[in-house]
Amino acid sequence: MKKLTKYFVHALFALFLLTLLLPDRVSKESAWQHALCFAAILEALAIVFRKRRALTDIVTVVFVLLIAWTLATAKFNLLREFLFPPPGRVFRQFMLDYKDLLRHIASSLGLVFNGYALGLIFAIPLGLLIGYSARMGETATHISKFLASIPPIVYIPYGVALLPTFRSVSVMVIFLATFWPVLSGTVAGVMYTERKYIDAARILGCSRARILLRVILPGALAQIFTGCNQGLAVSFILLTSAEMIGARSGMGYYVNYFSDLGDYTRTLTGVILIGVVISVVFFAFSKLQKRLLRWRGQEF
């Protein structure tokens, strides 16, 4: 059974090759060569990293989706060709527009980094100080839950009225999306840090600042990362929404611009790009989280 599972991904690649041999039923060229190149890259990854089960499973799922997409579009034309182009055209569009796509990715990630970094810089130290006092921590928890329930995107009209550029407005929205969940996570982490460690540090003569940085911060780190993950997820949602409203660059702008023009090949290209970029960012963030919390061992 394990051997069959091991070679299943390669069987799917062979099935995709057979799928490409079927006659096309679309009015325009399906650009099947580009779909073949993409599938070949996936197959190479599956061979090189065959011991990485997670990667192999992901490639397997992508092959299944690729086969279904090809059959539903290029081969049987079950979906409207105008709205759902064959995969080959989309992959070709990636190659044709890669310079513009890289520029839009850089613009979007720059916005996220600026707003997210500001949110962390303000939320974590403030959360440590507030959470150190049980009374203040409980009050701050209720207030932050109330303010966090308000979608930051509703502040865009005020940002447009008060800030000089739409880019600064986007940074403000992402800052608010990050600040409240990270503040809540930090306060909760501080409040639930075991008192025996804090008392032991006090007995040893540690200062308040040293206790915060050497005892409470490491103990609260798991809760802080929970808030950071929430803030990052909401930040990307708000980023693409803000870019579709009034930006002149970015991944959301790319999708909105070409959907308005009726170019759904580029629209689908942008949608896939957003998914890939966000997945990569979250993968890198997860690796950072595991590295910083590696001292927790099996508990984490």
CYANA upper distance limits for C-alpha pairs under 8 A (distance plus 0.5 A):
  1 MET  CA      5 THR  CA      6.81
  2 LYS  CA      6 LYS  CA      6.53
  3 LYS  CA      7 TYR  CA      6.88
  4 LEU  CA      8 PHE  CA      6.51
  5 THR  CA      9 VAL  CA      8.26
  7 TYR  CA     11 ALA  CA      6.85
  8 PHE  CA     12 LEU  CA      6.82
  8 PHE  CA     60 THR  CA      8.24
  9 VAL  CA     13 PHE  CA      6.96
  9 VAL  CA     43 GLU  CA      8.45
  9 VAL  CA     46 ALA  CA      8.08
  9 VAL  CA     56 THR  CA      7.69
  9 VAL  CA     57 ASP  CA      8.49
  9 VAL  CA     59 VAL  CA      7.69
  9 VAL  CA     60 THR  CA      5.65
  9 VAL  CA     63 PHE  CA      8.22
 10 HIS  CA     14 ALA  CA      6.86
 10 HIS  CA     43 GLU  CA      7.51
 11 ALA  CA     15 LEU  CA      6.65
 12 LEU  CA     16 PHE  CA      6.62
 12 LEU  CA     60 THR  CA      7.79
 12 LEU  CA     63 PHE  CA      6.81
 12 LEU  CA     64 VAL  CA      7.68
 13 PHE  CA     17 LEU  CA      6.90
 13 PHE  CA     39 ALA  CA      7.58
 13 PHE  CA     43 GLU  CA      7.30
 13 PHE  CA     63 PHE  CA      7.29
 14 ALA  CA     18 LEU  CA      6.89
 15 LEU  CA     19 THR  CA      6.67
 15 LEU  CA     67 ILE  CA      8.43
 16 PHE  CA     20 LEU  CA      6.87
 16 PHE  CA     63 PHE  CA      7.99
 16 PHE  CA     66 LEU  CA      8.31
 16 PHE  CA     67 ILE  CA      6.24
 17 LEU  CA     21 LEU  CA      7.30
 17 LEU  CA     36 LEU  CA      8.13
 18 LEU  CA     22 LEU  CA      7.69
 19 THR  CA     67 ILE  CA      7.64
 19 THR  CA     70 THR  CA      8.16
 19 THR  CA     71 LEU  CA      7.84
 20 LEU  CA     32 TRP  CA      7.56
 20 LEU  CA     70 THR  CA      8.50
 22 LEU  CA     75 LYS  CA      6.97
 23 PRO  CA     75 LYS  CA      6.72
 24 ASP  CA     30 SER  CA      7.78
 24 ASP  CA     74 ALA  CA      5.83
 24 ASP  CA     75 LYS  CA      5.29
 24 ASP  CA     76 PHE  CA      8.03
 25 ARG  CA     74 ALA  CA      6.36
 25 ARG  CA     75 LYS  CA      5.94
 25 ARG  CA     76 PHE  CA      6.58
 25 ARG  CA     77 ASN  CA      6.52
 26 VAL  CA     30 SER  CA      7.60
 26 VAL  CA     73 THR  CA      7.97
 26 VAL  CA     74 ALA  CA      6.13
 26 VAL  CA     75 LYS  CA      7.95
 26 VAL  CA     77 ASN  CA      6.80
 26 VAL  CA     81 GLU  CA      7.59
 30 SER  CA     74 ALA  CA      6.66
 30 SER  CA     86 PRO  CA      6.37
 30 SER  CA     87 PRO  CA      8.23
 30 SER  CA     88 GLY  CA      6.31
 30 SER  CA     89 ARG  CA      6.58
 31 ALA  CA     35 ALA  CA      7.64
 31 ALA  CA     86 PRO  CA      8.44
 31 ALA  CA     88 GLY  CA      5.09
 31 ALA  CA     89 ARG  CA      5.91
 31 ALA  CA     92 ARG  CA      7.72
 32 TRP  CA     36 LEU  CA      6.66
 32 TRP  CA     87 PRO  CA      8.21
 32 TRP  CA     88 GLY  CA      5.38
 32 TRP  CA     89 ARG  CA      8.24
 33 GLN  CA     37 CYS  CA      6.76
 33 GLN  CA     88 GLY  CA      7.29
 34 HIS  CA     38 PHE  CA      6.77
 34 HIS  CA     88 GLY  CA      5.49
 34 HIS  CA     89 ARG  CA      7.94
 34 HIS  CA     91 PHE  CA      6.42
 34 HIS  CA     92 ARG  CA      6.33
 35 ALA  CA     39 ALA  CA      6.70
 35 ALA  CA     87 PRO  CA      6.53
 35 ALA  CA     88 GLY  CA      4.87
 35 ALA  CA     89 ARG  CA      8.49
 35 ALA  CA     91 PHE  CA      6.98
 36 LEU  CA     40 ALA  CA      6.56
 36 LEU  CA     88 GLY  CA      8.35
 37 CYS  CA     41 ILE  CA      6.78
 38 PHE  CA     42 LEU  CA      6.93
 38 PHE  CA     91 PHE  CA      7.98
 39 ALA  CA     43 GLU  CA      6.67
 39 ALA  CA     63 PHE  CA      8.04
 40 ALA  CA     44 ALA  CA      6.63
 41 ILE  CA     45 LEU  CA      6.77
 42 LEU  CA     46 ALA  CA      6.72
 42 LEU  CA     59 VAL  CA      6.85
 43 GLU  CA     47 ILE  CA      6.77
 43 GLU  CA     59 VAL  CA      8.36
 44 ALA  CA     48 VAL  CA      6.58
 45 LEU  CA     49 PHE  CA      6.28
 45 LEU  CA     50 ARG  CA      8.25
 46 ALA  CA     50 ARG  CA      5.77
 46 ALA  CA     55 LEU  CA      7.77
 46 ALA  CA     56 THR  CA      6.06
 46 ALA  CA     59 VAL  CA      7.37
 49 PHE  CA     55 LEU  CA      7.82
 49 PHE  CA     56 THR  CA      8.00
 50 ARG  CA     56 THR  CA      6.98
 52 ARG  CA     56 THR  CA      6.83
 53 ARG  CA     57 ASP  CA      6.62
 54 ALA  CA     58 ILE  CA      6.80
 55 LEU  CA     59 VAL  CA      6.72
 56 THR  CA     60 THR  CA      6.64
 57 ASP  CA     61 VAL  CA      6.84
 58 ILE  CA     62 VAL  CA      6.74
 59 VAL  CA     63 PHE  CA      6.63
 60 THR  CA     64 VAL  CA      6.88
 61 VAL  CA     65 LEU  CA      6.78
 62 VAL  CA     66 LEU  CA      6.45
 63 PHE  CA     67 ILE  CA      6.58
 64 VAL  CA     68 ALA  CA      6.74
 65 LEU  CA     69 TRP  CA      6.42
 66 LEU  CA     70 THR  CA      6.57
 66 LEU  CA     87 PRO  CA      7.91
 67 ILE  CA     71 LEU  CA      6.67
 68 ALA  CA     72 ALA  CA      6.53
 69 TRP  CA     73 THR  CA      6.62
 69 TRP  CA     86 PRO  CA      7.57
 69 TRP  CA     87 PRO  CA      7.38
 70 THR  CA     74 ALA  CA      5.94
 70 THR  CA     75 LYS  CA      6.85
 70 THR  CA     86 PRO  CA      6.57
 70 THR  CA     87 PRO  CA      6.93
 71 LEU  CA     75 LYS  CA      5.34
 71 LEU  CA     76 PHE  CA      6.25
 71 LEU  CA     77 ASN  CA      8.09
 72 ALA  CA     76 PHE  CA      6.08
 72 ALA  CA     77 ASN  CA      6.17
 72 ALA  CA     78 LEU  CA      5.56
 72 ALA  CA     79 LEU  CA      6.73
 73 THR  CA     77 ASN  CA      4.96
 73 THR  CA     78 LEU  CA      6.50
 73 THR  CA     79 LEU  CA      6.36
 73 THR  CA     80 ARG  CA      8.34
 73 THR  CA     81 GLU  CA      7.32
 73 THR  CA     84 PHE  CA      7.45
 73 THR  CA     85 PRO  CA      7.13
 73 THR  CA     86 PRO  CA      5.81
 74 ALA  CA     85 PRO  CA      8.32
 74 ALA  CA     86 PRO  CA      5.85
 77 ASN  CA     81 GLU  CA      7.50
 79 LEU  CA     83 LEU  CA      8.27
 79 LEU  CA     84 PHE  CA      6.83
 80 ARG  CA     84 PHE  CA      6.38
 81 GLU  CA     85 PRO  CA      5.81
 81 GLU  CA     86 PRO  CA      8.24
 82 PHE  CA    264 TYR  CA      7.40
 83 LEU  CA    264 TYR  CA      6.16
 83 LEU  CA    265 THR  CA      8.26
 84 PHE  CA    264 TYR  CA      7.67
 84 PHE  CA    265 THR  CA      7.99
 84 PHE  CA    268 LEU  CA      8.45
 85 PRO  CA     89 ARG  CA      7.04
 85 PRO  CA     90 VAL  CA      7.56
 85 PRO  CA    264 TYR  CA      7.97
 85 PRO  CA    265 THR  CA      6.51
 86 PRO  CA     90 VAL  CA      7.41
 87 PRO  CA     91 PHE  CA      6.72
 88 GLY  CA     92 ARG  CA      6.54
 89 ARG  CA     93 GLN  CA      6.62
 89 ARG  CA    265 THR  CA      7.47
 90 VAL  CA     94 PHE  CA      6.98
 90 VAL  CA    265 THR  CA      6.26
 90 VAL  CA    266 ARG  CA      7.60
 90 VAL  CA    268 LEU  CA      7.59
 90 VAL  CA    269 THR  CA      6.22
 91 PHE  CA     95 MET  CA      7.21
 91 PHE  CA    269 THR  CA      8.16
 92 ARG  CA     96 LEU  CA      6.81
 93 GLN  CA     97 ASP  CA      6.41
 93 GLN  CA     98 TYR  CA      8.49
 93 GLN  CA    265 THR  CA      7.87
 93 GLN  CA    266 ARG  CA      7.24
 93 GLN  CA    269 THR  CA      7.52
 94 PHE  CA     98 TYR  CA      5.99
 94 PHE  CA    101 LEU  CA      8.31
 94 PHE  CA    269 THR  CA      7.24
 97 ASP  CA    101 LEU  CA      6.50
 98 TYR  CA    102 LEU  CA      6.53
 99 LYS  CA    103 ARG  CA      6.88
100 ASP  CA    104 HIS  CA      6.73
101 LEU  CA    105 ILE  CA      6.58
101 LEU  CA    251 MET  CA      8.16
102 LEU  CA    106 ALA  CA      6.62
103 ARG  CA    107 SER  CA      6.74
103 ARG  CA    250 GLY  CA      8.08
104 HIS  CA    108 SER  CA      6.69
104 HIS  CA    249 SER  CA      6.22
104 HIS  CA    250 GLY  CA      4.56
104 HIS  CA    251 MET  CA      5.87
104 HIS  CA    254 TYR  CA      7.91
105 ILE  CA    109 LEU  CA      6.54
105 ILE  CA    250 GLY  CA      6.59
105 ILE  CA    251 MET  CA      6.60
105 ILE  CA    277 VAL  CA      8.40
106 ALA  CA    110 GLY  CA      6.41
106 ALA  CA    250 GLY  CA      8.09
107 SER  CA    111 LEU  CA      6.89
107 SER  CA    249 SER  CA      7.00
107 SER  CA    250 GLY  CA      5.71
108 SER  CA    112 VAL  CA      6.80
108 SER  CA    239 LEU  CA      7.83
108 SER  CA    249 SER  CA      8.26
108 SER  CA    250 GLY  CA      5.32
108 SER  CA    251 MET  CA      6.83
109 LEU  CA    113 PHE  CA      6.40
110 GLY  CA    114 ASN  CA      6.65
111 LEU  CA    115 GLY  CA      6.73
111 LEU  CA    167 ARG  CA      7.94
111 LEU  CA    170 SER  CA      7.53
111 LEU  CA    171 VAL  CA      6.36
111 LEU  CA    174 ILE  CA      8.50
111 LEU  CA    239 LEU  CA      8.28
112 VAL  CA    116 TYR  CA      6.15
112 VAL  CA    171 VAL  CA      7.66
112 VAL  CA    174 ILE  CA      7.15
112 VAL  CA    235 SER  CA      7.28
112 VAL  CA    236 PHE  CA      7.71
112 VAL  CA    239 LEU  CA      7.64
113 PHE  CA    117 ALA  CA      6.16
114 ASN  CA    118 LEU  CA      6.70
114 ASN  CA    171 VAL  CA      6.90
115 GLY  CA    119 GLY  CA      6.72
115 GLY  CA    170 SER  CA      8.37
115 GLY  CA    171 VAL  CA      5.03
115 GLY  CA    172 MET  CA      6.88
115 GLY  CA    173 VAL  CA      8.04
115 GLY  CA    174 ILE  CA      5.43
115 GLY  CA    175 PHE  CA      4.85
115 GLY  CA    178 THR  CA      8.17
116 TYR  CA    120 LEU  CA      6.81
116 TYR  CA    174 ILE  CA      6.75
116 TYR  CA    175 PHE  CA      6.11
116 TYR  CA    178 THR  CA      6.35
116 TYR  CA    231 GLY  CA      8.32
116 TYR  CA    232 LEU  CA      7.78
116 TYR  CA    235 SER  CA      8.00
117 ALA  CA    121 ILE  CA      6.58
117 ALA  CA    175 PHE  CA      8.37
118 LEU  CA    122 PHE  CA      6.77
118 LEU  CA    175 PHE  CA      6.66
119 GLY  CA    123 ALA  CA      6.27
119 GLY  CA    174 ILE  CA      8.47
119 GLY  CA    175 PHE  CA      5.34
119 GLY  CA    176 LEU  CA      7.46
119 GLY  CA    178 THR  CA      5.70
119 GLY  CA    179 PHE  CA      4.96
119 GLY  CA    182 VAL  CA      8.22
120 LEU  CA    124 ILE  CA      6.20
120 LEU  CA    178 THR  CA      7.66
120 LEU  CA    179 PHE  CA      7.10
120 LEU  CA    182 VAL  CA      7.45
120 LEU  CA    228 CYS  CA      8.46
121 ILE  CA    125 PRO  CA      7.52
122 PHE  CA    126 LEU  CA      6.75
122 PHE  CA    179 PHE  CA      7.76
123 ALA  CA    127 GLY  CA      6.28
123 ALA  CA    179 PHE  CA      5.91
123 ALA  CA    180 TRP  CA      7.85
123 ALA  CA    182 VAL  CA      6.48
123 ALA  CA    183 LEU  CA      5.26
123 ALA  CA    186 THR  CA      8.24
124 ILE  CA    128 LEU  CA      6.68
124 ILE  CA    182 VAL  CA      7.28
124 ILE  CA    183 LEU  CA      6.64
124 ILE  CA    186 THR  CA      6.57
124 ILE  CA    224 ILE  CA      8.25
125 PRO  CA    129 LEU  CA      6.87
126 LEU  CA    130 ILE  CA      6.58
126 LEU  CA    183 LEU  CA      7.78
127 GLY  CA    131 GLY  CA      6.24
127 GLY  CA    183 LEU  CA      5.65
127 GLY  CA    184 SER  CA      7.77
127 GLY  CA    186 THR  CA      5.57
127 GLY  CA    187 VAL  CA      5.33
127 GLY  CA    190 VAL  CA      8.41
128 LEU  CA    132 TYR  CA      6.66
128 LEU  CA    186 THR  CA      6.84
128 LEU  CA    187 VAL  CA      6.76
128 LEU  CA    190 VAL  CA      6.88
128 LEU  CA    212 LEU  CA      7.51
128 LEU  CA    216 ILE  CA      8.40
128 LEU  CA    217 LEU  CA      7.89
129 LEU  CA    133 SER  CA      7.93
130 ILE  CA    136 MET  CA      6.23
130 ILE  CA    137 GLY  CA      5.85
130 ILE  CA    140 ALA  CA      7.87
130 ILE  CA    187 VAL  CA      7.11
131 GLY  CA    136 MET  CA      7.24
131 GLY  CA    137 GLY  CA      4.93
131 GLY  CA    138 GLU  CA      8.49
131 GLY  CA    186 THR  CA      7.94
131 GLY  CA    187 VAL  CA      4.95
131 GLY  CA    188 ALA  CA      7.55
131 GLY  CA    189 GLY  CA      8.45
131 GLY  CA    190 VAL  CA      5.75
131 GLY  CA    191 MET  CA      6.10
132 TYR  CA    137 GLY  CA      7.63
132 TYR  CA    187 VAL  CA      8.49
132 TYR  CA    190 VAL  CA      6.89
132 TYR  CA    191 MET  CA      7.36
133 SER  CA    137 GLY  CA      6.36
134 ALA  CA    138 GLU  CA      6.68
134 ALA  CA    191 MET  CA      7.18
135 ARG  CA    139 THR  CA      6.93
136 MET  CA    140 ALA  CA      6.46
137 GLY  CA    141 THR  CA      6.56
137 GLY  CA    187 VAL  CA      6.57
137 GLY  CA    188 ALA  CA      8.26
137 GLY  CA    191 MET  CA      7.63
138 GLU  CA    142 HIS  CA      7.19
139 THR  CA    143 ILE  CA      6.89
140 ALA  CA    144 SER  CA      6.38
140 ALA  CA    184 SER  CA      8.37
140 ALA  CA    187 VAL  CA      8.39
141 THR  CA    145 LYS  CA      6.64
141 THR  CA    184 SER  CA      6.50
141 THR  CA    187 VAL  CA      7.67
141 THR  CA    188 ALA  CA      8.21
142 HIS  CA    146 PHE  CA      6.87
143 ILE  CA    147 LEU  CA      6.77
144 SER  CA    148 ALA  CA      6.23
144 SER  CA    180 TRP  CA      6.36
144 SER  CA    181 PRO  CA      8.29
144 SER  CA    183 LEU  CA      7.97
144 SER  CA    184 SER  CA      6.82
145 LYS  CA    149 SER  CA      6.71
145 LYS  CA    180 TRP  CA      8.19
145 LYS  CA    184 SER  CA      7.95
146 PHE  CA    150 ILE  CA      7.72
147 LEU  CA    180 TRP  CA      7.77
148 ALA  CA    177 ALA  CA      8.20
148 ALA  CA    180 TRP  CA      5.97
148 ALA  CA    181 PRO  CA      7.32
150 ILE  CA    154 VAL  CA      8.32
151 PRO  CA    177 ALA  CA      8.41
152 PRO  CA    156 ILE  CA      8.16
152 PRO  CA    173 VAL  CA      6.07
152 PRO  CA    174 ILE  CA      8.25
152 PRO  CA    176 LEU  CA      6.59
152 PRO  CA    177 ALA  CA      6.52
152 PRO  CA    238 LEU  CA      8.46
153 ILE  CA    173 VAL  CA      6.75
153 ILE  CA    238 LEU  CA      7.25
153 ILE  CA    242 ALA  CA      8.13
155 TYR  CA    159 GLY  CA      6.67
155 TYR  CA    173 VAL  CA      7.67
156 ILE  CA    160 VAL  CA      6.52
156 ILE  CA    169 VAL  CA      7.09
156 ILE  CA    170 SER  CA      8.42
156 ILE  CA    173 VAL  CA      7.63
157 PRO  CA    161 ALA  CA      6.79
158 TYR  CA    162 LEU  CA      6.58
159 GLY  CA    163 LEU  CA      5.92
159 GLY  CA    169 VAL  CA      5.68
159 GLY  CA    172 MET  CA      7.99
160 VAL  CA    164 PRO  CA      7.87
160 VAL  CA    165 THR  CA      7.84
160 VAL  CA    166 PHE  CA      7.11
160 VAL  CA    169 VAL  CA      6.83
163 LEU  CA    168 SER  CA      7.03
163 LEU  CA    169 VAL  CA      6.88
164 PRO  CA    168 SER  CA      7.60
165 THR  CA    169 VAL  CA      7.05
166 PHE  CA    170 SER  CA      6.72
166 PHE  CA    246 GLY  CA      7.52
166 PHE  CA    247 ALA  CA      7.16
167 ARG  CA    171 VAL  CA      6.83
167 ARG  CA    247 ALA  CA      7.76
168 SER  CA    172 MET  CA      6.71
169 VAL  CA    173 VAL  CA      6.80
170 SER  CA    174 ILE  CA      6.75
170 SER  CA    239 LEU  CA      7.47
170 SER  CA    242 ALA  CA      6.90
170 SER  CA    243 GLU  CA      8.46
171 VAL  CA    175 PHE  CA      6.49
172 MET  CA    176 LEU  CA      6.78
173 VAL  CA    177 ALA  CA      6.71
173 VAL  CA    238 LEU  CA      7.87
174 ILE  CA    178 THR  CA      6.65
174 ILE  CA    235 SER  CA      5.64
174 ILE  CA    238 LEU  CA      7.36
174 ILE  CA    239 LEU  CA      7.49
175 PHE  CA    179 PHE  CA      6.36
176 LEU  CA    180 TRP  CA      7.07
177 ALA  CA    181 PRO  CA      7.95
177 ALA  CA    231 GLY  CA      6.22
177 ALA  CA    234 VAL  CA      6.65
177 ALA  CA    235 SER  CA      6.27
177 ALA  CA    238 LEU  CA      8.47
178 THR  CA    182 VAL  CA      6.67
178 THR  CA    228 CYS  CA      7.58
178 THR  CA    230 GLN  CA      8.23
178 THR  CA    231 GLY  CA      4.67
178 THR  CA    232 LEU  CA      7.16
178 THR  CA    234 VAL  CA      8.09
178 THR  CA    235 SER  CA      7.19
179 PHE  CA    183 LEU  CA      6.41
179 PHE  CA    231 GLY  CA      7.85
180 TRP  CA    184 SER  CA      6.58
180 TRP  CA    231 GLY  CA      8.44
181 PRO  CA    185 GLY  CA      6.55
181 PRO  CA    227 GLY  CA      5.25
181 PRO  CA    228 CYS  CA      7.51
181 PRO  CA    230 GLN  CA      6.98
181 PRO  CA    231 GLY  CA      6.38
182 VAL  CA    186 THR  CA      6.50
182 VAL  CA    224 ILE  CA      6.58
182 VAL  CA    225 PHE  CA      8.28
182 VAL  CA    226 THR  CA      8.23
182 VAL  CA    227 GLY  CA      4.71
182 VAL  CA    228 CYS  CA      5.89
182 VAL  CA    230 GLN  CA      8.40
182 VAL  CA    231 GLY  CA      7.20
183 LEU  CA    187 VAL  CA      6.62
183 LEU  CA    224 ILE  CA      8.47
183 LEU  CA    227 GLY  CA      7.90
184 SER  CA    188 ALA  CA      6.58
184 SER  CA    227 GLY  CA      7.42
185 GLY  CA    189 GLY  CA      6.51
185 GLY  CA    223 GLN  CA      5.52
185 GLY  CA    224 ILE  CA      5.29
185 GLY  CA    225 PHE  CA      8.04
185 GLY  CA    226 THR  CA      6.94
185 GLY  CA    227 GLY  CA      5.29
185 GLY  CA    228 CYS  CA      8.45
186 THR  CA    190 VAL  CA      6.68
186 THR  CA    220 ALA  CA      6.96
186 THR  CA    221 LEU  CA      8.16
186 THR  CA    223 GLN  CA      6.72
186 THR  CA    224 ILE  CA      5.30
186 THR  CA    227 GLY  CA      7.96
187 VAL  CA    191 MET  CA      6.65
188 ALA  CA    192 TYR  CA      6.63
188 ALA  CA    220 ALA  CA      8.19
188 ALA  CA    223 GLN  CA      7.31
189 GLY  CA    193 THR  CA      6.69
189 GLY  CA    219 GLY  CA      7.52
189 GLY  CA    220 ALA  CA      4.45
189 GLY  CA    221 LEU  CA      7.45
189 GLY  CA    222 ALA  CA      7.83
189 GLY  CA    223 GLN  CA      5.50
189 GLY  CA    224 ILE  CA      7.10
190 VAL  CA    216 ILE  CA      6.52
190 VAL  CA    217 LEU  CA      7.81
190 VAL  CA    219 GLY  CA      7.85
190 VAL  CA    220 ALA  CA      5.84
192 TYR  CA    220 ALA  CA      8.17
193 THR  CA    197 TYR  CA      8.50
193 THR  CA    216 ILE  CA      6.98
193 THR  CA    219 GLY  CA      6.26
193 THR  CA    220 ALA  CA      6.92
194 GLU  CA    198 ILE  CA      7.70
195 ARG  CA    199 ASP  CA      6.53
196 LYS  CA    200 ALA  CA      6.50
197 TYR  CA    201 ALA  CA      6.76
197 TYR  CA    215 VAL  CA      7.52
198 ILE  CA    202 ARG  CA      6.80
198 ILE  CA    211 ILE  CA      7.36
198 ILE  CA    215 VAL  CA      7.25
198 ILE  CA    216 ILE  CA      7.93
199 ASP  CA    203 ILE  CA      6.70
200 ALA  CA    204 LEU  CA      6.82
201 ALA  CA    205 GLY  CA      7.01
201 ALA  CA    206 CYS  CA      6.05
201 ALA  CA    211 ILE  CA      7.08
201 ALA  CA    215 VAL  CA      8.20
202 ARG  CA    206 CYS  CA      5.89
202 ARG  CA    207 SER  CA      7.89
202 ARG  CA    211 ILE  CA      8.29
206 CYS  CA    210 ARG  CA      6.47
206 CYS  CA    211 ILE  CA      6.75
207 SER  CA    211 ILE  CA      6.69
208 ARG  CA    212 LEU  CA      6.69
209 ALA  CA    213 LEU  CA      6.73
210 ARG  CA    214 ARG  CA      6.13
210 ARG  CA    215 VAL  CA      8.05
211 ILE  CA    215 VAL  CA      5.56
211 ILE  CA    216 ILE  CA      6.72
212 LEU  CA    216 ILE  CA      5.36
212 LEU  CA    217 LEU  CA      6.34
213 LEU  CA    217 LEU  CA      5.77
213 LEU  CA    218 PRO  CA      7.98
214 ARG  CA    218 PRO  CA      7.11
215 VAL  CA    219 GLY  CA      6.82
216 ILE  CA    220 ALA  CA      6.48
217 LEU  CA    221 LEU  CA      6.45
220 ALA  CA    224 ILE  CA      6.66
221 LEU  CA    225 PHE  CA      6.63
221 LEU  CA    293 LEU  CA      8.12
222 ALA  CA    226 THR  CA      6.92
222 ALA  CA    293 LEU  CA      7.85
223 GLN  CA    227 GLY  CA      7.00
224 ILE  CA    228 CYS  CA      6.66
225 PHE  CA    229 ASN  CA      6.51
225 PHE  CA    289 GLN  CA      7.57
226 THR  CA    230 GLN  CA      6.89
227 GLY  CA    231 GLY  CA      6.56
228 CYS  CA    232 LEU  CA      6.52
229 ASN  CA    233 ALA  CA      6.71
230 GLN  CA    234 VAL  CA      6.79
231 GLY  CA    235 SER  CA      6.40
232 LEU  CA    236 PHE  CA      6.92
233 ALA  CA    237 ILE  CA      7.07
234 VAL  CA    238 LEU  CA      6.63
235 SER  CA    239 LEU  CA      6.35
236 PHE  CA    240 THR  CA      6.81
236 PHE  CA    278 ILE  CA      8.04
237 ILE  CA    241 SER  CA      6.85
238 LEU  CA    242 ALA  CA      6.38
239 LEU  CA    243 GLU  CA      6.59
239 LEU  CA    252 GLY  CA      7.95
240 THR  CA    244 MET  CA      6.63
240 THR  CA    250 GLY  CA      8.40
240 THR  CA    251 MET  CA      7.24
240 THR  CA    252 GLY  CA      4.81
240 THR  CA    253 TYR  CA      7.99
241 SER  CA    245 ILE  CA      6.95
241 SER  CA    252 GLY  CA      7.21
242 ALA  CA    246 GLY  CA      7.11
242 ALA  CA    247 ALA  CA      7.51
242 ALA  CA    252 GLY  CA      8.18
243 GLU  CA    247 ALA  CA      5.07
243 GLU  CA    248 ARG  CA      7.94
243 GLU  CA    249 SER  CA      7.72
243 GLU  CA    250 GLY  CA      6.91
243 GLU  CA    251 MET  CA      7.94
243 GLU  CA    252 GLY  CA      5.43
243 GLU  CA    253 TYR  CA      5.53
244 MET  CA    252 GLY  CA      5.60
244 MET  CA    253 TYR  CA      5.38
244 MET  CA    255 VAL  CA      8.17
244 MET  CA    256 ASN  CA      6.03
244 MET  CA    257 TYR  CA      8.49
245 ILE  CA    253 TYR  CA      8.41
246 GLY  CA    253 TYR  CA      8.49
247 ALA  CA    253 TYR  CA      6.65
248 ARG  CA    253 TYR  CA      6.85
249 SER  CA    253 TYR  CA      6.03
249 SER  CA    254 TYR  CA      7.45
250 GLY  CA    254 TYR  CA      6.78
251 MET  CA    255 VAL  CA      6.96
251 MET  CA    270 GLY  CA      6.97
251 MET  CA    273 LEU  CA      8.27
251 MET  CA    274 ILE  CA      7.03
252 GLY  CA    256 ASN  CA      6.70
252 GLY  CA    270 GLY  CA      8.26
253 TYR  CA    257 TYR  CA      6.31
254 TYR  CA    258 PHE  CA      6.86
254 TYR  CA    267 THR  CA      7.93
254 TYR  CA    270 GLY  CA      6.92
255 VAL  CA    259 SER  CA      6.56
255 VAL  CA    266 ARG  CA      7.74
255 VAL  CA    267 THR  CA      5.33
255 VAL  CA    268 LEU  CA      8.18
255 VAL  CA    270 GLY  CA      5.77
255 VAL  CA    271 VAL  CA      7.23
256 ASN  CA    260 ASP  CA      6.68
256 ASN  CA    267 THR  CA      7.95
257 TYR  CA    261 LEU  CA      7.05
258 PHE  CA    262 GLY  CA      6.64
258 PHE  CA    263 ASP  CA      5.67
258 PHE  CA    264 TYR  CA      7.41
258 PHE  CA    266 ARG  CA      6.81
258 PHE  CA    267 THR  CA      6.20
259 SER  CA    263 ASP  CA      6.24
259 SER  CA    264 TYR  CA      6.52
259 SER  CA    266 ARG  CA      8.45
259 SER  CA    267 THR  CA      6.13
263 ASP  CA    267 THR  CA      6.82
264 TYR  CA    268 LEU  CA      6.35
265 THR  CA    269 THR  CA      6.68
266 ARG  CA    270 GLY  CA      6.64
267 THR  CA    271 VAL  CA      6.81
268 LEU  CA    272 ILE  CA      6.68
269 THR  CA    273 LEU  CA      6.59
270 GLY  CA    274 ILE  CA      6.64
271 VAL  CA    275 GLY  CA      6.99
272 ILE  CA    276 VAL  CA      6.73
273 LEU  CA    277 VAL  CA      6.57
274 ILE  CA    278 ILE  CA      6.59
275 GLY  CA    279 SER  CA      6.56
276 VAL  CA    280 VAL  CA      6.69
277 VAL  CA    281 VAL  CA      6.72
278 ILE  CA    282 PHE  CA      6.66
279 SER  CA    283 PHE  CA      6.55
280 VAL  CA    284 ALA  CA      6.70
281 VAL  CA    285 PHE  CA      6.62
282 PHE  CA    286 SER  CA      6.47
283 PHE  CA    287 LYS  CA      6.82
284 ALA  CA    288 LEU  CA      6.81
285 PHE  CA    289 GLN  CA      6.64
286 SER  CA    290 LYS  CA      6.70
287 LYS  CA    291 ARG  CA      6.67
288 LEU  CA    292 LEU  CA      6.70
289 GLN  CA    293 LEU  CA      6.58
290 LYS  CA    294 ARG  CA      6.12
293 LEU  CA    297 GLY  CA      8.26
293 LEU  CA    300 PHE  CA      7.65
294 ARG  CA    300 PHE  CA      8.09
296 ARG  CA    300 PHE  CA      5.99
